[in-house]
Amino acid sequence: MIYLTKGVHQPEYKVYKETNGDFYNLVQATRAPQQALNQTAEQLAEYKVNTAIYAVYGNIKGMKRKDEVVNRTVLFIDVDDESNYTDASQRLDDLLESFDINHVIYPTISNGIKDGARLRVGVELERPVNAEEYLKLWSVLLVSVRLHGDPSAVNQSFKQLQGLFVQTDQNSANRPIVYDTGHGLLVDEFVHIYDTEPNKYKVQRRVVADVADDEENLPRWIITNRLMLSTIIDPESNYNHFGGWDNMLTAIGGWAYKETQRFVTTANIVQYVNNKGSDPIENDDLVAKFKVWAKGWH
């Protein structure tokens, strides 16, 4: 089943039925992409939040964004800040094609605006997989090509939306790759690869330096304040510094409460940052989380 939403703030999905299969829909969306041409980086950031089409391929218990995603039929890998588009996409393409696995690779809407490779890979699966299996497949593929990926969709947020290909002036130099003459990834075989050597394929969290070269002599509070302000402005580019989206929101909240001693102000800041994400926490869930987080702030 294919669940679509326009922008990231819609509370419900629209179901799209594709008789040729979920992966076929992804292939068509890659070959005939959305277009956001003649737009500045600021306009594209707004387009990403409000206009771009996002998808979940799989099965969901219900029609609302807060409902449980039971399984997925397409595996997605997001690669950010890694090498360059040509090198990273070629490494992934070579691996998947060597196993005759159907896949698409395309630049994200941030490609050409932010540094490094900004790409998304969609891999057809021979059968639907649950969250545990999804993580194992994701890990085996990434470790095999020695790349780091965004773990959001495989740990804390199995229901994360996946952005479809949007062609922009900034990313037009990087062409998408479509390979659809093979078959779906053999789930049981790749899960077995992971289970045989779990320590080898356990994806390690990327280590991000706490202190930049020009900050090594600065007081810690200045470095912290710089990071927090940068994160409030652009959480998508900074949440990996904290080890995940939830951890980032907790850190932002603790910092804001320390500086203001006001829960209302802190809640507003946390909500503002959350809403700038491509897959924000649902409001009801965020309120519940905030109450728990606030107990640890002093």
C-alpha positions as CSV (number, residue, x, y, z in Angstrom):
1,M,0.0,0.0,0.0
2,I,1.2,3.5,-0.7
3,Y,0.5,6.3,1.7
4,L,1.1,9.9,0.5
5,T,1.0,13.3,2.2
6,K,1.7,16.8,0.9
7,G,4.1,18.5,3.2
8,V,5.0,17.3,6.6
9,H,2.1,18.8,8.7
10,Q,-0.9,16.9,7.3
11,P,-2.4,14.8,10.0
12,E,-3.7,12.1,7.7
13,Y,-2.4,10.1,4.7
14,K,-4.0,9.7,1.3
15,V,-3.9,6.1,0.1
16,Y,-2.8,5.5,-3.4
17,K,-3.4,2.1,-5.0
18,E,-0.9,1.0,-7.5
19,T,-1.8,-2.2,-9.4
20,N,1.8,-2.6,-10.6
21,G,3.3,-2.6,-7.0
22,D,4.8,-0.1,-4.6
23,F,8.2,0.0,-6.1
24,Y,6.8,0.7,-9.6
25,N,5.2,3.9,-8.1
26,L,8.6,5.0,-6.7
27,V,10.2,4.4,-10.1
28,Q,7.6,6.5,-11.9
29,A,8.0,9.3,-9.3
30,T,11.7,9.2,-9.9
31,R,11.5,9.2,-13.7
32,A,8.8,12.0,-13.7
33,P,9.8,14.0,-10.6
34,Q,8.2,17.0,-8.9
35,Q,9.8,20.2,-10.0
36,A,10.7,23.2,-7.9
37,L,12.8,25.3,-10.3
38,N,13.9,28.9,-10.1
39,Q,13.7,28.9,-6.3
40,T,16.2,30.1,-3.7
41,A,17.4,27.9,-0.9
42,E,15.0,29.7,1.5
43,Q,12.0,29.0,-0.9
44,L,13.1,25.3,-1.3
45,A,13.1,25.0,2.5
46,E,9.5,26.2,2.6
47,Y,8.6,23.9,-0.4
48,K,10.1,21.0,1.5
49,V,7.9,21.5,4.5
50,N,4.6,22.6,2.8
51,T,4.5,21.3,-0.8
52,A,6.7,18.3,-1.5
53,I,5.1,14.9,-1.7
54,Y,6.1,12.4,0.9
55,A,5.4,8.6,1.0
56,V,5.3,5.6,3.2
57,Y,5.4,2.3,1.3
58,G,4.0,-0.6,3.4
59,N,1.0,-1.1,5.7
60,I,-0.3,1.2,8.4
61,K,-2.9,0.5,11.1
62,G,-5.2,3.4,10.1
63,M,-5.0,6.6,8.1
64,K,-3.4,9.1,10.5
65,R,0.2,10.0,10.8
66,K,0.2,8.9,14.5
67,D,-0.9,5.4,13.6
68,E,1.5,2.5,13.7
69,V,3.4,1.5,10.6
70,V,3.3,-2.3,10.6
71,N,5.7,-3.0,7.9
72,R,7.5,-1.5,4.8
73,T,7.8,-2.7,1.3
74,V,10.5,-0.4,0.2
75,L,13.8,0.2,2.1
76,F,15.1,3.7,2.2
77,I,18.6,4.9,3.0
78,D,19.3,8.6,3.4
79,V,23.0,9.6,3.0
80,D,24.1,13.1,4.2
81,D,27.4,14.8,4.6
82,E,29.3,11.9,3.1
83,S,31.7,12.0,0.2
84,N,30.0,13.4,-2.8
85,Y,26.9,12.4,-4.8
86,T,28.7,10.7,-7.7
87,D,30.9,8.6,-5.4
88,A,28.3,7.7,-2.9
89,S,25.6,6.9,-5.4
90,Q,28.0,4.8,-7.5
91,R,29.1,2.7,-4.5
92,L,25.4,2.0,-3.6
93,D,24.5,1.3,-7.2
94,D,27.4,-1.1,-7.8
95,L,26.5,-3.1,-4.7
96,L,22.7,-3.4,-5.4
97,E,23.2,-4.1,-9.1
98,S,25.7,-6.8,-8.4
99,F,22.9,-8.7,-6.5
100,D,20.4,-7.7,-9.3
101,I,18.3,-5.8,-6.8
102,N,15.8,-3.2,-8.0
103,H,16.5,0.2,-6.7
104,V,16.4,4.0,-7.3
105,I,18.9,6.6,-6.2
106,Y,18.2,10.3,-6.4
107,P,19.5,13.6,-5.0
108,T,17.4,15.1,-2.2
109,I,16.0,18.6,-2.2
110,S,19.0,19.7,-0.1
111,N,21.5,18.4,-2.7
112,G,23.5,21.3,-4.1
113,I,22.5,23.5,-1.2
114,K,24.2,21.8,1.7
115,D,27.7,20.3,1.5
116,G,28.5,16.7,0.8
117,A,26.4,13.9,-0.7
118,R,22.7,14.4,-0.2
119,L,20.9,11.4,-1.7
120,R,18.1,8.9,-1.0
121,V,18.1,5.3,-2.0
122,G,14.9,3.3,-2.4
123,V,15.3,-0.5,-2.5
124,E,12.5,-2.9,-3.5
125,L,11.9,-5.7,-0.9
126,E,10.7,-9.1,-1.9
127,R,8.3,-9.1,1.0
128,P,7.1,-6.6,3.6
129,V,9.4,-6.3,6.6
130,N,8.9,-5.2,10.2
131,A,11.1,-2.6,12.1
132,E,13.6,-5.1,13.3
133,E,14.2,-6.7,9.9
134,Y,14.3,-3.2,8.3
135,L,17.1,-2.2,10.6
136,K,19.1,-5.3,9.8
137,L,18.8,-4.8,6.1
138,W,19.6,-1.1,6.3
139,S,22.7,-1.9,8.4
140,V,24.1,-4.6,6.1
141,L,23.8,-2.4,3.0
142,L,25.4,0.6,4.6
143,V,28.3,-1.2,6.3
144,S,28.9,-3.1,3.0
145,V,29.5,0.2,1.1
146,R,31.2,1.9,4.1
147,L,28.8,4.8,4.2
148,H,27.0,6.5,7.1
149,G,23.2,7.0,6.8
150,D,20.5,8.9,8.7
151,P,19.2,6.4,11.3
152,S,15.9,8.2,11.9
153,A,13.7,5.8,10.0
154,V,15.2,2.7,11.6
155,N,15.4,3.4,15.3
156,Q,13.1,5.9,16.9
157,S,10.8,6.6,14.0
158,F,9.9,3.6,11.8
159,K,7.0,5.6,10.4
160,Q,9.3,8.4,9.1
161,L,8.1,9.9,5.8
162,Q,10.3,9.6,2.8
163,G,10.6,12.5,0.4
164,L,10.2,11.6,-3.3
165,F,12.5,13.1,-6.0
166,V,12.1,16.8,-6.4
167,Q,14.1,18.3,-9.2
168,T,15.6,21.7,-8.5
169,D,18.1,23.9,-10.3
170,Q,20.5,23.2,-7.5
171,N,20.4,19.3,-7.8
172,S,19.9,19.0,-11.5
173,A,23.6,18.3,-12.1
174,N,23.2,15.0,-10.2
175,R,21.1,12.6,-12.2
176,P,19.0,9.9,-10.6
177,I,19.7,6.2,-11.1
178,V,16.8,3.7,-11.8
179,Y,17.5,0.0,-11.9
180,D,14.2,-1.9,-12.3
181,T,15.1,-5.0,-14.4
182,G,16.0,-7.2,-11.5
183,H,14.1,-8.4,-8.4
184,G,13.4,-7.4,-4.8
185,L,16.0,-7.7,-2.1
186,L,16.0,-11.2,-0.7
187,V,15.0,-10.4,2.8
188,D,15.7,-13.6,4.6
189,E,19.2,-14.0,3.0
190,F,20.3,-10.5,4.1
191,V,18.8,-10.9,7.6
192,H,20.8,-14.1,7.9
193,I,23.9,-12.1,6.9
194,Y,23.3,-9.7,9.8
195,D,22.4,-12.4,12.3
196,T,25.6,-14.4,11.5
197,E,27.8,-11.4,12.4
198,P,25.7,-8.8,14.2
199,N,28.8,-7.0,15.7
200,K,30.2,-6.5,12.2
201,Y,27.0,-5.0,10.8
202,K,26.0,-3.0,13.9
203,V,26.1,0.5,12.5
204,Q,28.1,2.8,14.8
205,R,26.9,6.3,15.6
206,R,28.8,8.8,13.6
207,V,31.3,10.7,15.9
208,V,30.9,14.4,15.5
209,A,33.6,16.7,16.9
210,D,32.3,18.8,19.8
211,V,34.7,21.6,19.2
212,A,35.6,23.2,15.9
213,D,39.2,24.4,15.3
214,D,38.2,28.0,15.8
215,E,36.4,27.2,19.1
216,E,39.0,25.2,21.0
217,N,40.0,28.1,23.2
218,L,36.5,29.3,23.8
219,P,34.6,28.7,27.1
220,R,32.3,25.7,27.0
221,W,29.1,27.8,27.4
222,I,29.9,29.8,24.2
223,I,30.3,26.6,22.3
224,T,27.1,25.2,23.7
225,N,25.1,28.3,22.9
226,R,26.4,28.4,19.4
227,L,25.3,24.8,18.8
228,M,21.9,25.3,20.4
229,L,21.2,28.4,18.3
230,S,22.4,26.7,15.1
231,T,20.1,23.8,15.9
232,I,17.1,26.0,16.5
233,I,17.7,27.6,13.1
234,D,18.4,24.4,11.2
235,P,17.5,21.2,13.3
236,E,17.6,18.9,10.2
237,S,21.4,19.6,9.8
238,N,22.2,19.4,13.5
239,Y,20.2,16.7,15.2
240,N,22.9,14.1,14.6
241,H,25.1,16.0,17.0
242,F,22.8,14.8,19.7
243,G,22.4,11.2,18.6
244,G,18.8,11.6,17.3
245,W,15.7,13.8,17.0
246,D,14.3,13.1,20.5
247,N,17.7,13.7,22.2
248,M,18.0,17.0,20.3
249,L,14.6,18.2,21.5
250,T,15.5,17.2,25.1
251,A,18.8,19.1,24.9
252,I,17.2,22.2,23.4
253,G,14.5,22.1,26.1
254,G,17.0,21.8,28.9
255,W,19.1,24.6,27.5
256,A,16.1,26.8,27.0
257,Y,14.7,26.2,30.5
258,K,18.1,26.9,32.1
259,E,18.3,30.2,30.2
260,T,14.7,31.3,30.8
261,Q,13.4,29.5,33.8
262,R,10.0,29.5,32.0
263,F,8.3,26.3,31.0
264,V,5.9,28.1,28.6
265,T,8.8,29.7,26.7
266,T,10.7,26.4,26.7
267,A,7.7,24.5,25.3
268,N,7.2,27.0,22.6
269,I,10.9,26.7,21.5
270,V,10.7,22.8,21.6
271,Q,7.5,22.9,19.5
272,Y,9.0,25.3,17.0
273,V,12.1,23.2,16.5
274,N,10.1,20.0,16.2
275,N,7.8,21.5,13.6
276,K,10.8,22.4,11.4
277,G,11.6,18.7,10.9
278,S,10.7,16.6,7.9
279,D,9.1,14.1,10.2
280,P,8.0,16.0,13.4
281,I,6.7,14.2,16.4
282,E,2.9,14.4,16.6
283,N,1.7,17.1,18.9
284,D,0.0,14.7,21.4
285,D,3.1,12.6,21.6
286,L,5.3,15.7,22.0
287,V,3.3,17.0,24.9
288,A,3.6,13.6,26.7
289,K,7.4,13.5,26.0
290,F,7.8,17.1,27.1
291,K,6.2,16.4,30.5
292,V,8.7,13.5,31.0
293,W,11.7,15.6,29.8
294,A,10.8,18.5,32.0
295,K,11.2,16.5,35.2
296,G,15.0,16.3,34.5
297,W,15.5,20.0,33.9
298,H,16.8,22.2,36.8
